[in-house]
Every structure is written in C-alpha cells, then in structure tokens.
Amino acid sequence: MYFKVICLLSAVVALASGYGHSSQYIHRHDGHHQPLHHGHHHDYYTHPKYEFEYKVEDSHTGDHKSQHEHRDGDVVKGHYSLHEPDGSVRDVHYHADHHSGFHADVKHSTHHVVPHHHY
C-alpha cells in the first residue's frame, strides 16, 4: 500500500510539473571549528557561511517568486521578488549584521495587466 501511495504522489508531481517551473540551489560552506573559552569551559563553533537560491514560475497559477540569500559570519544579504495578484512586483533587498541590525529596501513596480479576451 505504501508503494502505491508513493507512485500516486509521483504521478501527481509529474503532471503538475507541466504547468510551471521551480528550481532551488543550496551551497553550504563548512569552515574549521574555532574554540571559544569561557573560563574553564570550552565551546566550539563553526563560522556560519551559506548561500541559497530558489525560483518558482507557474504560468497556470500565476505564482512567480524568487529569493537569493547569502551569509558570511554575522552578515546576511539577500533579495526576493514576488509577483502580486494585482500584477505589481515587490522587490526587496535586505541586509543584516550584528552592528546595524536588519534593513530592507522595498520597491513596488506596477505592471498593467491586460486581460485576454477570446472571441
């Protein structure tokens, strides 16, 4: 029974993939463990560093979005884009670090949606 459920889910995914496209990318950087000394207690940590990206373009549902982010230590930078139902696009560029906190620059661009009439 479990095998039949997996086959059914695979078929649904295969059929749904005909309507759109999605992709993803993840890259993790494994650094060297660094010691932290707290008196007699020792902790170890790895310098956090990663990068990821994803994108969805589904013409059937109109779902269009993407994001890219990377981190190096305490500094995180990224961008995401989202197509709103009204046809506008929201673009957000963001930056965060230990000293200045989180900052985002949000822009909305309006695209006029022209309905298609079939006669």
VENPEFEN-V260448 format. One record per residue. N is the residue number from 1. RES is the residue in one small letter. PHI is phi in whole degrees, 0 to 359 (none if undefined). PSI is psi in radians with two decimals (none if undefined). D_FIRST is the distance of its C-alpha to the first C-alpha in whole Angstrom. Layout:
BEGIN
n=[N,N]
res=[RES,RES]
phi=[PHI,PHI]
psi=[PSI,PSI]
d_first=[D_FIRST,D_FIRST]
END
This chain:
BEGIN
n=[1,2,3,4,5,6,7,8,9,10,11,12,13,14,15,16,17,18,19,20,21,22,23,24,25,26,27,28,29,30,31,32,33,34,35,36,37,38,39,40,41,42,43,44,45,46,47,48,49,50,51,52,53,54,55,56,57,58,59,60,61,62,63,64,65,66,67,68,69,70,71,72,73,74,75,76,77,78,79,80,81,82,83,84,85,86,87,88,89,90,91,92,93,94,95,96,97,98,99,100,101,102,103,104,105,106,107,108,109,110,111,112,113,114,115,116,117,118,119]
res=[m,y,f,k,v,i,c,l,l,s,a,v,v,a,l,a,s,g,y,g,h,s,s,q,y,i,h,r,h,d,g,h,h,q,p,l,h,h,g,h,h,h,d,y,y,t,h,p,k,y,e,f,e,y,k,v,e,d,s,h,t,g,d,h,k,s,q,h,e,h,r,d,g,d,v,v,k,g,h,y,s,l,h,e,p,d,g,s,v,r,d,v,h,y,h,a,d,h,h,s,g,f,h,a,d,v,k,h,s,t,h,h,v,v,p,h,h,h,y]
phi=[none,300,297,296,295,298,296,297,297,296,294,297,297,296,292,292,292,289,269,199,220,219,213,211,213,226,227,253,257,272,265,274,291,249,281,240,251,237,68,268,265,243,246,232,220,249,303,288,206,204,209,215,206,214,208,231,225,241,290,291,263,80,278,228,202,205,209,222,215,219,227,221,71,270,259,239,229,195,210,222,226,219,274,279,300,278,98,281,239,260,247,232,252,228,211,217,207,296,275,255,80,257,226,228,250,253,230,244,244,260,241,286,268,257,293,268,254,252,255]
psi=[-0.73,-0.71,-0.69,-0.68,-0.76,-0.75,-0.74,-0.79,-0.67,-0.69,-0.72,-0.76,-0.73,-0.73,-0.72,-0.51,-0.27,-0.29,-0.34,-2.97,2.42,2.64,2.77,2.71,2.26,2.29,2.07,2.34,1.98,2.04,-3.07,2.53,2.31,2.34,2.52,2.30,2.18,1.40,-2.06,-0.12,2.36,2.24,2.76,2.45,2.77,2.37,2.06,2.20,2.16,2.96,2.38,2.82,2.50,2.79,2.39,2.25,1.75,1.79,-0.42,-0.80,-0.24,0.21,1.95,2.07,2.76,2.74,2.52,2.30,2.52,2.62,2.42,1.77,-2.21,0.04,2.15,2.28,2.52,3.05,2.42,2.69,2.42,2.23,2.09,2.77,-0.45,0.03,-0.19,2.84,2.25,2.11,2.24,2.13,2.25,2.78,2.40,2.45,3.02,-0.59,-0.76,-0.10,-2.66,2.32,2.39,2.40,1.92,2.26,2.44,2.24,2.37,2.24,2.19,2.23,2.13,2.02,2.51,2.14,2.30,2.09,none]
d_first=[0,4,5,5,6,9,10,11,13,14,16,17,19,20,21,23,25,27,29,30,30,30,31,31,33,34,36,37,40,40,44,46,46,49,51,52,54,55,57,56,52,51,48,46,45,44,45,43,42,40,39,36,36,33,34,32,33,32,34,32,32,35,33,36,36,37,38,39,40,42,43,46,47,48,48,45,46,44,43,41,41,39,40,41,40,44,44,46,44,44,45,45,47,47,48,48,50,51,55,55,51,49,50,49,50,49,50,49,50,50,49,49,47,48,46,45,46,46,48]
END
